[in-house]
Amino acid sequence: MSNDLILPNTSRRGFLGGAAALAAGSALPLGGHALAKAPLTNTQSPYFYRFALGTAEVTVVSDGPLPLGDPGTNFVGVPKETVYGMLETNFLPKDNVVLEQNIPVVNFGDRLVMFDTGMGFSKAFGPTTGRLQKSLEEAGIKPGDVDAIVCSHAHIDHIGGICTAEGKPLFPNAQIYISQIDFDFWTDESKLNSPLKAFVEHARANLLPVRERIVFFKDQQEFLPGVQALAAPGHTAGHHIFQVASAGKSFAFLGDLTHHAILLTENPRLEFAYDSDPKQAVQSRLKLLGMLSESKTPVMSYHFAWPGFGNLAKAGDGFRYYPAPMQMLRG
């Protein structure tokens, strides 16, 4: 005899009818109220991501999204329709381009080195920036434990988190590393009456209070063990990228060599409105992105989608960025 349950006709009809009613009822609110059992949290996960680099440990923290507005006015050198089309093809909004601010903190075991510092107290690009201190706290990193801050350049969104608005250093034990060209240019008091006023004010507010702790590096110099500077002028005159290495593994921190994984990477000859010398910035992009893609060196981009770590490959007249899979388990 079969072990299947056999219902009498009347019971079967009642069962099926009840199941149908239950299914229909589950799609309808009861008494005008939804069936959700838990409230919406309206919160996001902590803004840090951690991975190994040789014997070192890299923690990427965020200063928060940085919205630039109309991409057609920020990415130039081609018709606006071309910019909008590139974004639309890649399922990105055309009305507002939003950059991330990915800040790697590298624990070499004997020292803690942070690259760039975000917008800090300035809200020139809106309220979503200035999150660095909160992100560090979420990651369990104390500002007093940071030994070195390496600045790719002195723009407002890279040196903004060094000091408070009152000039108090936020990283009391950190040596600050930057190119002298950028320091001299962006702290120049004579530029306070120029269109660069906001950038100069913010650079002076963050760099001058720690002037005695600033060390200047030069192109090709390994100014810290495992950290080498590579000149990448154009975005600013003293802009640099950095090769970061530990136990045979390495990545390149790109700073602002390219701001966007599509617009300035797949079309590196496109120009960016915030470049000091757009033509020189294009040449730096072509040279260094070509070098990194040929050597298959992983890259860490300050402004790419979170957390900004991946690889580059040559693609036609430009390059393709391949985000690395996030490693959520440590084994």
N, C-alpha and C positions, 0 to 999 in steps of 0.2 A: 504494500500500500504506500502511496506517495505521502511524504511528510509535509507537503505543501498545505497551507491552511486553506480550506474550502469554506467560503461563507455561503450561507443560504441566500437565495435571490433577494429576499427582503433586506437581509443584513448587508449584502453587497451593495445594493442600491443606496442604502442609508449611509454606508461608509463612503462611497464615492461622492454622494451628494454633500456629505459633511466636509470632505476634503476639498471639494470645489468651493464651498462656501468659505472655508478657512483661507484658501488661496486668494479668493476675491477680497475677503476682508482684510488680508494682510497688506493689500495695496491701497487701502483706504484708511484715513485717520479715524480713530475712535473718539466720538464725542468732540470732533473738531480739533483733536490734539494729535501731533505726530507720534510715531512709535519709537523715536530715538531714545536710547536709554542713557547716553552720556552727553554732556554738554561739549560744544566746540571749545578747544583749548586756546585757539588764536595765538599759539606760541610756535617757535621754531627750535630746531635742535641747536646745541652749542656750535659756535662758528669756528671750529678748529679741526684740522685733519693731520694725522701723524703717519710717517713712514720711515723706513730705515734707509740709510745711505752709507754703505760700507759698515764701519763701526760707529758711525754717527747716527743721530736721530733728528729728523726734520719735523718740525711742527709748523704747519701753515695756519696762521691766524688771519682774521679779516678785520679791516677797518670799515667794512660796510660797502654796499653798492654805491656807485658814483654815476648819477644820471647826467648825460651831456646835452640832452635835447635833440633837436632835429639833426639827424646824421648828414643830411644834405648840405648843412652849413659847416659841419666839423670835418668831414672827409671830402677833400676837394681835388681838383685837377681833372675831373671827368664830369659829365652832366649829372645833375642830381638824380635823374631817372635811373642811371646806371647804378648808383649807390643803393637806391631803394630796391632795385631789382635784385641785387646781390643779397640783400637782407631777406627779401620776400622768398627767394629761392631756398634760403636756409632756415625758413620758418621763424624769422626774427622780426620784431615790430619795426615799422618804417618811421614811426613818428617820434621815437625817443630811443637813442642808443644808450644802454646802461653798461658801464664797465665795472668789473670787480676790483677790489684792492687786496691782493693776496700777498701776505707778508710772511716769508719763511724765517723761522727761528731755528738755527742749526746748533744742536748740542754736540760738540766734538768730544765731550767727556771731561776736558779740562777747561773749556770755555764755552760760553753761550753767545752766539753771534746772530743778530737780527738784521734783516735787509729791508730798508725803508720803514716808514712809520705812519703813513696815512695822512689824513687831513687835520687831525687834532681838533682844536677848538674852532677852526673856521667852518662856517656853514655856507661857503660860497657856492657849493654845488648841491645844497639841500640838506635835509635833516637826517638822511640815512647814513652819513659818514661820521667819523669820529668814534668808532666802536673798538679801537685797538685795545684799550685798557680792559674793557669787559671781556673781549675775546681771550686775552692773555689769562685773565682770572679763570675763565671757563676751562682753559687748557692746563691750569695748575702752574703757570709760569709767573714768578714774582718779578716785577720790574727791577728790583735791586739785584737780582741774579744775572741780569744781562750785562755781559762784559764789553760788548762791542756793537755799535750800530753802524752799518755800512749803507751809505746813501748813493743811489745810482745817479742822482742829480738833485738840484735844489728847488724843484718845482713844489708848489703849494701842497700837493697830495702825496709827497714823498718825504718831506722833512717836517710836516705839520704836527707830528705827535711826539716831538722831542721835549717840548716844554709846555707848561700851562700858559694861559693868557696873561698871567702875572709874571711870567719869566722863570718859574720854578722848574728845574729839570725833573722830568718824570722817570728817568733812568739814572739814579744818582751815582752809579758806579761804572757807567758805560763810557768808553772812549768812542768818539765820533769820527768816522772816516768818510771823506768826500774829496772830490778833485778841487784843487785850488782855483781853477778857472771858474767853476760854478760858484764856489764860495764868494770869490771876489765880485763876480757879475751880479749875483742875486742879493747881495747885502750892500750894494753900492747905494749910498744915500742919495746921490744925484738922480737916481732913477725914480725917486718917490713922486716926481712930478710928471712921469711918463705914463703911457697906457699900461705899463707893467706894475703899477703902484701896488695893487693887492698882492701880487706874487712877491714883490720886494719886501713889503711890510711883514708878510708871514715868514719869509726866510730870515729876516732880521730878528723877529720875535723868537724864533726857534734856535737859530745858530749863534747869535751874539752872546746870549747868556752862558753858553758852554764853550766859548771861544778857546779857553785855555785847555780844553780836552779834545780839540779837533786835530786830527792828523791827516795830512794830504797824501794821497797815493798817486802813482804815475801809471801810464799805460804799460801793460805787460808785467807789472810788479806783483809778486806774491807778498802782499803787505801784511797778511795774517797767514799762519800755517793752514793750508787747504783753501785759501781764498786768493784768486788772482784777478786783477783788473784788466779789462780789455776796452780800449777807447771805442766809443760808438757815437761820434759827434753828429749834430744835426738837430736832434730834438732840443738839446741845449748844447752849448759849445763844449761843456765838460762832461757830457753824459757818458757813462760807462756801463758795461754789463760785467758779469762776474762768473768765473769758473769756480765751482765749489766742489771739493774733492775729499774723499775719505776712503782709505783702504782699497784703492783701485776703482772705486765707483765715483761718478761725478754727474753734475748737471750744471746748466748755465742759467743763471738768474738774468732775465732779459731786461729788467727795468722797463723803460718805455721804448725799446727798440721797435716794437710793434704793439699797438694798442688793442688790436681787434683780430680775432682768429680768422675772420673772413676778409674784412675790408682791406687791411694792411698786410695781410699774410698771403692770401691767394692773389691779391693784386698789390705787390709791394711798391709799385711805382705810384700808387695813389698817395696823395699828400694829406697831412693832418694839420688842421688850423692852428694847433698849439706848438708846432715845431718852430724853433728859432730860425732854422735854415732848412726849409722843406726839401730842397734839392740835395743837400748834403745828407739829410736824414734818409732819403731814398737810397743813396749810395751805401750808407752804413747798413741799412736793412738788407740790400742785395748781397753785400759782402759777407756779413755775419750770419744771416739765415742760411746762405749757401754753405758756409763753412760748417755750421752746426748740423745741417741736414746731411751733408756728405760724410761727416764723422759719426753720424747717428748718436750724437750727444743729446740726452734728454734735456728738456727745457722747463723752466719755471717762469711763467709769465705773470707780471704784476696785475695786468688788467683783463686777462682772459677769464672765461666762465670758471667759477669755483670748482676745484681748488687750483686750477691753472697749471697742472703738471702733465707733461706728455712728450710727444716726439714730433719732429718735423721731417717732411720728405719733399723733394722737388716735384712740382706738378705744373707742367707747361711752363709759362713765363713767371710762375710764382711758386708758392709752397703750400702744402697741406698740413694742417695741424691735426694730430691724432691724440686725443686725450687718453691718458693712461687710466686703466680701470682702478677705481678706488679700492684699497685693501682695508677692509673693515675688521679683519681678524688678525691677531698677532699670535704666531704659534711657536 
